[in-house]
């Protein structure tokens, strides 16, 4: 149960929690929970961080419909489901690729920031680790 002292402390702390003030800060808020975009409610990501093209999605959907030639409502729904799943899979692959790239960059930065080793020695260590 919340005490009166906690209620008063929360009330005082509320004054410091004003949220973002700048236009950029306000634009970033909707993307705070997005890590990879697989479970977003919107099919097309429109944030500046991960902007996708609706035209590109429509082209995929149209090409699938041409190839699979649905004959009824159920087949049309299945074609759309394939397009949506393909779109999200592609997003996952981009996320995975970006994550791996960031990880490698951080490893290289860590290796090269160590002043005790020469670049040649670091390059050799990397070659040995990647040929395991």
BELHU-V28016 format. One line per field, one symbol per residue. burial: # if it has 9 or more other C-alpha atoms within 8 Angstrom, else .. A space follows every 10 residues. Layout:
burial = ???
//
This chain:
burial = ......#... .......... ....##.#.. ......#... ....#.#... #.....#..# #..##....# ....##..## ..##..###. ##..#..... .......... .#........ .#........ ..
//
